[in-house]
Amino acid sequence: MQDILEKAAKIKLVIFDVDGVLTDGSLFIGDDGEEYKAFNSKDGHGLRMLQDGGVEVAIITGRVSNVVAHRTRELGIKHVYQGKREKLPAFLELLEKVGFTESEVAYVGDDVVDLPVMSRVGLAICVQDAHPYVKRHSHWITEHAGGRGAGRDVCELLLEAKGKLDAMLEAYISQ
């Protein structure tokens, strides 16, 4: 675990996939074609804490969804790449935009389409219910499944590694 905390301490940007990571992977599509997704509110609060702790957050997802655009706006996530079935070009574009090195980036995925990016970052993370092949190629596996708290697991790992988690949590009882 010490090795993971050392890698996590260097992270300046974390990229999340959406379906299967920030959601449980279920897709609800209405008769009108509108897509619905369920996000975990604890993940959302973790993402806000992470950004408050100085770590940038990005999304790279293969699907295009109005609900993702709405949720990312709501959480103040500035770097959002939708409709990226091939995620590596979006990753490289994002790196150029933010000016971070690959070793300063973490990526959170769940399926084999995430591996081209995961294989290049400083901290490759997958959710508990990720594809077995993805698990074999990850540095760290979350305690919780996608859409069930995995995002919060990642946020708290990074904040802990940076020595900020305890103070952030303590602030809630000292108000």
GILIN-V18228 format. One record per backbone hydrogen bond with DSSP energy under -1.0 kcal/mol. NH is the residue of the N-H (numbers start at 1). CO is the residue of the C=O. Records with the same first field share a line. If there is no record, write none. Layout:
BEGIN
NH=CO  CO
END
This chain:
BEGIN
5=1
6=2
7=3
8=4
9=5
10=7
11=8
12=104
13=104
14=56
15=106
16=58
17=108
21=18
22=18
23=18
28=36
30=34
33=30
36=28
44=40
45=41
46=42
47=43
48=44
49=45
50=46
51=47
52=48
53=49
54=51
55=50
56=12
58=14
59=79
60=16
61=81
69=65
70=66
71=67
72=68
73=69
74=70
75=71
76=73
77=72
81=59
83=63
84=61
91=87
92=88
93=89
94=90
95=91
96=92
97=93
98=94
99=95
104=101
105=102
106=13
107=123
108=15
109=125
114=111
115=112
118=114
119=115
120=117
121=117
122=102  105
123=105
125=107
126=140
127=109
128=144
130=127
131=110
135=131
136=132
138=135
139=124
140=124
142=126
147=21
148=145
150=145
153=149
154=150
155=151
156=152
157=153
158=154
159=155
160=156
161=157
162=158
163=160
164=159
165=159
168=164
169=165
170=166
171=167
172=169
173=170
174=170
END
